[in-house]
């Protein structure tokens, strides 16, 4: 909307609207430019652009001719300066819309621009919006808005514009940009993005070495990234630089931050705001049960529910508040509701009503019976209580009219049971607990109560058992509450059993609960039993629900997708979703996210016990798990085929009978793989020692991106080791050869070369015995890579040649091209650089024919390494840039890290330390293929770049960390770092 007066819309006689002219837009946060709509306009000579900039920056105010002459030429204007000024103004007026450039009082002004027409004004508006969002606590919106403001800069402000005025404004706008950038970086740290911020801050401090706020942010980002020594080194570098350059000490804020880092101030970890607790003033009367004296935790839920109840007790009394708590049996719904209700008593001075509706049992309370008891409690005589439900409900609402009463309806069966019991007037409130989510209870504030946090669970256990017993066996106590699945009822039972047995230690109880098959039996004390609580819910399920509950409980893993559940149940997705959502409503199953479901650990154990008892014939259990494994293997093979087009590995995997998913593109395929990592690897581990073992090994092999990307490296390695043990135990040489090939892959990625070599030798022998040509070629390549790491280049070449023979025989062109890249590195090691470049180019050409895949990135990377050693840095950077783009698209974080390290090497060799430091920081943040040894290489190079930038103390910190990593792994590179440390003093 423009800032001028509104003009009535003009229409022709036939009422056809005349199109408005395209709006003018201007930029000063970069080159001074103008557009009409999307069409660029000519802004003329540099002096003419200087005039336009001077007028735009005055934001509609008039500038006199003298002021503009001074702005364009300073103290020495040309003799015809005024005439030149008028000529520039005339030319600009012809280019711009009529009435935009106006003459006024012997000067000029730009008027009538629409809102946001000037990029600077847009940036100012966004900065103000970000500041408001930040003051309101919406840090995410503030951060996004600042990023939008910073994106409006397009290089140097007023680029190429002459004159003293432009020079001064250029400095002002650049300073403002840095202030905005510091604010955005501060928000990055406030929201936990400290690791990502380190790289950007490293580059910024190199570009602006005297800017203390950037140094302060870098120290904080390094500290929160676990790099305390480097954070302190930044302070030391800063203090020395300020003393040398300006003869001053760091400002107090920087000194204070150094002291807080030295003291490991816990407040530096992340900001927090105290939660204010509303005061409670005791009043009477009340029907509420007593609140448990050892109530623990649940602060967020207490605050949330208290706020809802407070909305009903405000003086204006505009609502009748209803909160419905849902959750699994034993999660503490009643305990929480009673606790919140007691806290809210002062707000409801006319009374508090309570009833156990017994909804989890077979004989739920009838609403008319409950209404009768409520009416009596409210002073209604028995003779005045009507017989029918409708009349009792009407009288109940009438009695409550004008009163402020809290009603706690505990253990409700469903919304139909609850509706007649709700007050109908403002000022009253109801709290409802139930095992089902009451989505059909109109206007209710729904709360899903989850298990306790580990800290809350340990605190509850400690309150019951006693501080002394827990303090001496803290680890065992953590094991106990974890075995209880952090379920309050289970924790209370376990703690009560221990408190009653003074001769038991916490470790004894932990050992009893460690046996999953006995755990539910152990969790009972007196009339409390976890299993009995679950039995109530299971007994109310329909047959189809009960079958789904039993079979889904068989699968390990953190959660399960709808598609995977459909495979387990052998049902269409739509029918499966209906069943799962109905189980969610009963709280026997949780909805982890849209389309994802999970069991509480103890509920899963109960579901498995039900499957063993009730699922007949027993072969149904094996069939369900077989379908699940087929689903994962078939789908993972699809992901592999998309990521590695035309690779023949998927042709050599075990056949499947249940279909998998299909994907429209690579992004969707990778989304699925990384989302399913936990359940997929759990499925592999669960198949160990069963007839499904071969398929499980092949699934692990096809999912190798999970380790190469760094997404699930630890879980993947543990799964690989489990499959190795299982295949060895059953004597399946083919499966064991593949499992050990996979494990050698994992060890290579993590830089444990000697262990990788051990596994690869065994894998080669097993694969040869089993005549598994695919595994032989694969492990030959792995052994060749191991030789490269150990400097045995001729032996590595021979192994790569062996792999190539097998791959050519199998027609596996993509993998052949990858091995050519590795062969190139062998030639580099043997000193034949020209041959290395030629071989790497052959590999790249082969991959280019196949298409843009992650292995194409490997070929670009290999050629970049060869070109670097051949003394062709510019060409090498081009190859690394291509590799980096593809690795990023395919989410290969560790390969991105290695590529950034190689780029940093090239920049450092070309004496560009700031760029080298920036890419080395990215490599540190992302991680690298090669584990700790490679991290040591990156830190060594980062230290060298920082040293050249004059940040000697921080460089020393990097070298110290690198030396520790080398010494721990026994890497020979330690001898390279010691002289660097010695030279740094």
C-alpha positions, -999 to 999 in steps of 0.1 A, spaced: 0 0 0 15 34 -9 18 62 15 -1 88 -6 -37 97 -6 -62 70 -19 -75 77 -53 -110 64 -62 -109 35 -85 -114 46 -121 -136 25 -144 -145 27 -181 -181 29 -191 -183 -8 -196 -170 -13 -159 -137 -30 -170 -111 -22 -144 -80 -4 -157 -49 -23 -145 -27 -4 -121 8 2 -132 35 -21 -117 49 -8 -85 84 7 -82 110 -11 -60 145 1 -50 175 -15 -34 204 1 -15 216 -29 5 239 -38 -24 242 -20 -58 217 9 -61 190 -5 -84 154 2 -94 126 -20 -108 91 -14 -121 74 -47 -112 100 -73 -123 115 -51 -150 149 -34 -141 152 4 -147 183 22 -157 196 43 -128 223 61 -149 258 71 -141 275 66 -106 267 102 -96 231 98 -107 229 66 -86 245 86 -57 217 112 -60 190 85 -60 206 68 -30 208 100 -10 171 107 -16 160 72 -8 179 71 24 162 103 36 129 83 37 108 110 21 124 140 37 135 169 15 172 174 8 184 209 -1 205 213 -32 235 223 -10 231 191 10 229 170 -21 260 186 -36 279 180 -4 267 144 -4 278 138 -40 311 157 -41 321 167 -6 341 199 1 354 201 -35 324 202 -59 329 209 -96 321 244 -108 288 233 -125 277 212 -96 242 227 -93 236 223 -130 248 187 -129 225 180 -99 195 193 -118 204 172 -149 207 140 -128 173 148 -112 157 154 -145 169 121 -159 158 102 -128 123 118 -130 119 105 -166 127 70 -155 106 69 -123 68 72 -121 52 107 -122 51 124 -88 78 102 -72 108 125 -75 95 160 -65 111 194 -64 105 213 -32 120 244 -16 150 244 -39 157 207 -31 144 173 -39 126 144 -23 113 109 -32 77 105 -21 47 82 -26 65 48 -25 45 18 -15 52 -1 18 83 -23 13 93 -6 -19 128 0 -5 148 -30 7 162 -10 36 127 -1 49 117 -38 46 148 -48 66 140 -22 93 105 -35 95 117 -71 98 142 -61 124 115 -44 145 92 -75 141 121 -98 152 127 -76 183 90 -77 192 89 -115 188 120 -118 209 106 -97 237 74 -118 236 95 -150 240 89 -163 204 126 -169 197 120 -192 166 100 -165 149 125 -138 158 153 -159 143 134 -166 111 126 -129 108 162 -118 113 173 -143 86 148 -127 62 161 -93 70 197 -104 65 188 -120 32 180 -86 18 217 -76 17 231 -83 -17 268 -77 -12 283 -43 -1 256 -16 6 256 12 -20 282 -7 -40 299 15 -66 282 47 -54 307 76 -51 307 105 -26 313 111 11 277 106 20 276 72 4 308 62 22 294 72 55 261 54 49 279 23 36 298 21 69 265 26 89 246 0 70 274 -26 73 276 -19 110 239 -24 113 241 -57 93 267 -69 118 245 -60 147 216 -79 131 239 -108 124 251 -108 160 215 -108 172 207 -137 149 237 -157 161 227 -150 197 193 -165 189 211 -195 173 228 -201 206 195 -195 226 179 -223 205 207 -248 208 223 -244 174 258 -238 189 277 -264 169 264 -250 136 272 -214 147 309 -222 154 319 -223 117 301 -191 108 316 -173 139 351 -186 131 349 -169 97 333 -137 111 360 -133 138 387 -137 111 370 -110 90 363 -87 120 391 -96 145 385 -66 169 347 -71 172 344 -84 208 308 -94 206 316 -119 179 344 -133 200 321 -136 230 295 -155 209 323 -178 195 334 -185 231 299 -194 241 293 -216 210 325 -235 215 318 -240 252 283 -254 245 298 -276 218 320 -293 245 352 -274 233 361 -256 265 398 -254 258 392 -236 224 367 -213 241 393 -202 266 419 -199 238 396 -175 219 397 -152 250 435 -154 252 438 -146 215 414 -117 219 432 -103 249 466 -104 231 452 -89 199 435 -60 217 466 -53 237 488 -53 205 464 -34 183 447 -10 206 465 -12 239 433 -21 258 419 -50 277 388 -70 268 355 -55 279 341 -67 312 315 -89 296 341 -109 278 362 -112 310 332 -123 330 324 -150 303 359 -163 306 356 -167 344 322 -185 340 337 -209 316 366 -216 339 341 -223 367 319 -244 344 289 -223 353 259 -245 347 239 -215 337 260 -213 305 246 -246 293 213 -231 281 189 -204 293 160 -212 315 132 -193 331 118 -201 365 83 -214 367 62 -194 391 40 -214 414 6 -200 423 0 -198 460 -25 -221 476 -48 -209 505 -65 -238 523 -103 -236 522 -132 -261 529 -153 -281 523 -141 -307 498 -148 -343 486 -113 -346 471 -92 -376 481 -60 -368 500 -31 -358 478 -2 -382 480 25 -367 503 53 -379 479 39 -362 447 68 -356 424 74 -337 392 48 -331 365 55 -293 368 45 -286 332 12 -305 335 4 -289 368 10 -255 354 -11 -262 322 -41 -276 341 -39 -249 367 -41 -223 340 -72 -239 325 -89 -241 359 -80 -205 366 -98 -194 334 -130 -206 350 -124 -189 383 -117 -154 370 -139 -126 383 -157 -123 350 -164 -160 349 -168 -163 312 -162 -201 308 -170 -235 323 -136 -251 320 -132 -288 313 -99 -307 312 -97 -343 302 -65 -362 311 -59 -394 292 -32 -420 296 -22 -456 301 -32 -473 333 -7 -465 361 7 -433 345 -6 -413 374 -37 -396 360 -56 -397 393 -26 -386 414 -20 -356 391 -57 -346 389 -61 -348 427 -29 -328 432 -40 -301 407 -75 -300 422 -61 -294 457 -40 -266 444 -71 -250 428 -93 -252 459 -90 -215 467 -105 -206 433 -136 -228 440 -148 -218 475 -183 -233 470 -169 -268 470 -152 -297 452 -170 -328 441 -153 -362 434 -163 -396 421 -146 -427 408 -165 -436 377 -149 -471 375 -147 -468 337 -118 -492 334 -138 -521 350 -167 -541 338 -193 -523 358 -189 -485 352 -208 -461 375 -242 -450 361 -245 -412 356 -279 -410 374 -264 -427 405 -235 -403 405 -258 -373 401 -279 -384 430 -248 -384 453 -236 -351 439 -270 -335 446 -270 -347 481 -235 -334 487 -247 -300 474 -275 -299 500 -305 -313 480 -329 -334 501 -335 -370 490 -372 -362 485 -363 -335 460 -340 -356 438 -360 -368 406 -358 -403 392 -347 -398 356 -312 -390 343 -323 -360 323 -342 -344 353 -313 -351 377 -289 -335 353 -311 -304 349 -315 -300 387 -277 -305 391 -270 -277 367 -296 -255 384 -281 -261 419 -246 -252 406 -258 -220 389 -241 -190 406 -217 -212 425 -180 -218 419 -175 -256 422 -148 -279 409 -158 -314 398 -133 -342 396 -146 -371 375 -120 -399 379 -116 -430 358 -143 -422 332 -153 -448 306 -162 -425 278 -177 -391 269 -213 -403 271 -208 -412 308 -192 -378 315 -216 -353 297 -245 -354 322 -220 -348 351 -206 -316 337 -216 -283 353 -233 -260 329 -226 -226 343 -197 -202 342 -173 -201 371 -174 -239 375 -148 -264 362 -144 -301 357 -114 -324 357 -118 -357 339 -94 -387 339 -98 -416 316 -78 -442 297 -93 -430 264 -88 -397 247 -122 -379 249 -120 -363 214 -158 -362 213 -161 -342 246 -170 -308 231 -149 -279 244 -126 -300 265 -90 -292 270 -73 -325 262 -41 -336 280 -22 -368 271 -3 -378 302 30 -396 295 54 -414 317 78 -395 340 111 -381 330 141 -400 343 148 -373 369 112 -373 381 112 -411 383 144 -412 403 130 -385 426 98 -405 433 118 -437 439 141 -418 463 112 -403 483 98 -437 489 130 -457 495 150 -431 513 179 -408 502 207 -429 519 198 -462 502 196 -446 468 226 -423 471 249 -453 476 235 -472 446 225 -444 422 232 -464 390 212 -494 402 184 -470 411 184 -456 375 183 -492 362 152 -499 384 132 -469 372 142 -476 336 130 -512 340 97 -497 353 95 -478 320 93 -446 342 57 -455 349 47 -440 382 26 -471 394 54 -494 386 80 -472 403 58 -469 434 53 -507 435 91 -514 431 100 -488 456 74 -500 482 88 -536 478 123 -524 485 112 -501 514 95 -531 530 127 -553 527 155 -538 547 179 -567 537 175 -560 500 198 -536 482 188 -516 452 210 -538 431 190 -569 442 158 -552 430 174 -541 397 186 -577 391 151 -590 396 136 -565 372 163 -571 346 146 -604 335 119 -592 310 99 -624 312 96 -620 350 93 -583 352 55 -579 352 53 -606 379 78 -587 401 58 -555 398 31 -562 423 28 -553 460 -3 -558 480 -34 -549 460 -12 -530 435 -1 -548 403 9 -534 369 -3 -565 351 -37 -562 367 -40 -526 355 -32 -536 319 -56 -566 321 -85 -542 327 -78 -524 294 -71 -556 274 -103 -572 286 -124 -544 270 -109 -548 235 -129 -561 205 -113 -593 189 -97 -574 160 -83 -548 185 -69 -575 207 -52 -593 178 -36 -561 167 -25 -554 203 -9 -588 206 9 -590 172 22 -554 172 37 -560 207 60 -587 192 81 -562 173 111 -545 190 120 -509 182 112 -475 195 81 -471 174 64 -484 143 50 -468 111 15 -474 98 29 -492 68 50 -515 90 20 -522 112 -1 -531 82 26 -557 72 25 -572 107 -12 -575 107 -15 -583 70 -43 -558 66 -48 -528 43 -34 -495 56 -69 -479 61 -81 -508 82 -48 -509 101 -51 -472 109 -86 -476 123 -74 -503 146 -43 -485 158 -62 -453 164 -88 -471 184 -59 -486 205 -45 -451 210 -79 -440 222 -78 -467 249 -42 -456 259 -28 -491 253 -9 -477 223 7 -442 219 7 -421 188 44 -410 186 37 -388 156 12 -387 127 13 -422 112 37 -436 139 28 -457 170 46 -470 200 41 -491 231 51 -483 266 78 -508 275 58 -526 302 27 -526 279 48 -543 252 58 -570 276 22 -575 285 12 -576 249 38 -603 242 26 -623 271 -9 -621 257 4 -632 223 21 -662 237 -11 -671 256 -38 -661 232 -24 -660 196 -33 -694 180 -19 -711 162 17 -701 173 28 -700 137 8 -667 134 35 -650 155 63 -661 132 43 -652 101 37 -616 115 75 -611 121 84 -626 87 60 -601 70 76 -572 89 111 -583 79 100 -587 42 85 -552 43 117 -536 56 139 -556 32 118 -549 1 115 -512 10 151 -507 18 160 -524 -15 139 -497 -32 158 -469 -13 191 -485 -24 180 -487 -60 172 -450 -60 204 -440 -42 226 -464 -62 210 -466 -97 218 -498 -117 238 -512 -88 235 -550 -90 236 -556 -52 198 -556 -49 196 -585 -75 216 -606 -51 196 -601 -19 173 -627 -4 139 -628 -20 108 -614 -2 72 -623 -3 56 -593 13 58 -560 -8 75 -529 3 69 -492 -3 75 -473 -36 89 -438 -36 84 -408 -60 119 -394 -55 152 -398 -36 143 -373 -9 112 -393 1 133 -425 1 159 -411 24 132 -396 47 119 -431 51 152 -448 57 164 -423 83 130 -422 100 128 -460 101 164 -465 113 155 -475 149 127 -500 141 146 -514 110 177 -522 130 156 -536 158 140 -559 133 174 -571 122 185 -578 157 153 -596 165 158 -620 136 192 -631 149 191 -669 156 159 -674 136 151 -687 102 149 -651 91 186 -646 96 198 -644 60 171 -618 51 181 -598 82 218 -597 71 208 -586 36 186 -559 51 215 -546 71 237 -546 40 211 -527 19 207 -501 47 245 -493 48 237 -455 43 227 -455 80 264 -458 90 281 -440 61 258 -409 66 265 -410 104 228 -410 110 227 -442 131 263 -453 133 263 -468 169 231 -487 165 242 -500 131 275 -512 145 258 -530 175 234 -546 151 262 -557 127 281 -573 157 249 -591 168 244 -605 133 280 -617 131 276 -636 163 243 -651 152 255 -662 118 287 -678 134 265 -696 160 244 -713 133 273 -720 109 259 -701 79 291 -691 61 273 -671 34 254 -651 59 284 -647 82 306 -636 53 281 -608 44 277 -598 81 314 -595 85 317 -575 53 291 -551 67 310 -549 100 343 -541 81 324 -513 64 314 -499 98 349 -501 112 363 -484 81 339 -455 84 348 -450 121 386 -452 114 393 -484 133 415 -497 105 432 -527 123 399 -541 135 384 -535 100 413 -555 85 406 -584 109 370 -585 99 377 -581 62 401 -610 62 376 -634 78 349 -621 55 370 -627 24 376 -663 35 340 -670 43 327 -654 11 351 -674 -10 341 -706 7 304 -698 1 312 -688 -35 294 -654 -28 309 -634 -57 291 -602 -46 306 -603 -11 340 -612 -25 341 -581 -47 328 -559 -19 353 -570 7 382 -569 -18 374 -532 -22 372 -528 16 406 -545 20 420 -522 -7 408 -491 13 424 -505 44 457 -509 25 455 -472 15 451 -462 51 482 -483 61 504 -470 32 505 -504 14 496 -489 -20 507 -517 -43 488 -543 -23 458 -520 -23 460 -517 -61 460 -555 -64 429 -558 -43 411 -531 -63 420 -550 -95 405 -581 -80 373 -563 -71 371 -548 -106 374 -583 -122 344 -595 -101 323 -564 -107 329 -565 -144 319 -602 -145 287 -593 -126 280 -563 -148 280 -540 -118 290 -508 -136 282 -483 -108 303 -501 -82 331 -506 -107 332 -468 -112 335 -464 -75 364 -488 -72 381 -469 -100 381 -438 -78 397 -459 -50 423 -473 -75 432 -437 -84 442 -431 -48 464 -462 -49 482 -447 -79 486 -415 -60 502 -434 -32 527 -450 -56 536 -416 -70 519 -420 -104 499 -388 -103 491 -387 -140 477 -422 -139 457 -414 -108 440 -384 -126 433 -405 -157 418 -434 -136 397 -410 -115 384 -393 -147 374 -428 -161 354 -434 -129 337 -400 -131 328 -406 -167 312 -439 -159 292 -425 -131 281 -395 -151 266 -419 -177 246 -436 -150 232 -404 -134 234 -381 -104 238 -404 -74 258 -404 -42 285 -425 -59 289 -398 -85 299 -375 -56 325 -401 -46 339 -399 -81 341 -361 -80 358 -364 -46 384 -389 -59 392 -367 -89 395 -337 -66 420 -355 -44 440 -365 -75 439 -330 -90 451 -315 -56 481 -338 -56 487 -329 -93 490 -292 -84 458 -282 -100 439 -265 -70 413 -246 -90 401 -277 -108 402 -296 -76 380 -271 -59 355 -274 -87 353 -312 -82 350 -309 -44 322 -283 -49 303 -308 -71 309 -336 -46 297 -314 -17 265 -305 -34 256 -341 -41 266 -353 -7 244 -326 8 214 -336 -13 219 -373 -3 224 -363 34 258 -379 36 270 -358 66 303 -376 72 312 -373 35 303 -336 36 328 -333 65 356 -350 46 350 -329 15 351 -297 36 384 -309 50 398 -314 15 386 -279 5 403 -265 36 435 -282 26 434 -265 -8 427 -231 7 454 -234 32 480 -244 6 469 -213 -14 475 -190 17 438 -184 23 436 -191 60 402 -176 67 385 -198 41 405 -228 53 394 -222 89 358 -219 79 357 -252 60 377 -269 87 352 -258 112 324 -272 91 343 -305 90 346 -305 128 309 -298 132 298 -324 106 322 -351 115 342 -372 90 346 -406 76 376 -420 95 365 -413 131 389 -399 157 420 -401 136 404 -380 108 391 -356 134 426 -352 145 437 -344 110 409 -317 107 419 -302 141 455 -301 130 446 -282 98 422 -259 117 450 -250 141 473 -242 112 447 -219 97 440 -202 130 477 -198 136 481 -180 103 452 -157 114 471 -148 145 448 -168 168 477 -187 184 461 -198 217 431 -213 199 454 -230 174 473 -245 203 440 -258 218 432 -275 185 466 -291 183 464 -304 219 430 -320 212 444 -335 179 475 -349 198 452 -366 224 432 -382 196 463 -394 178 479 -408 210 447 -426 220 446 -443 186 483 -448 182 483 -428 149 517 -418 135 503 -382 128 511 -375 165 547 -368 154 534 -341 130 515 -322 157 542 -322 184 565 -298 165 535 -275 159 528 -273 196 565 -268 203 567 -239 179 536 -223 194 553 -221 228 
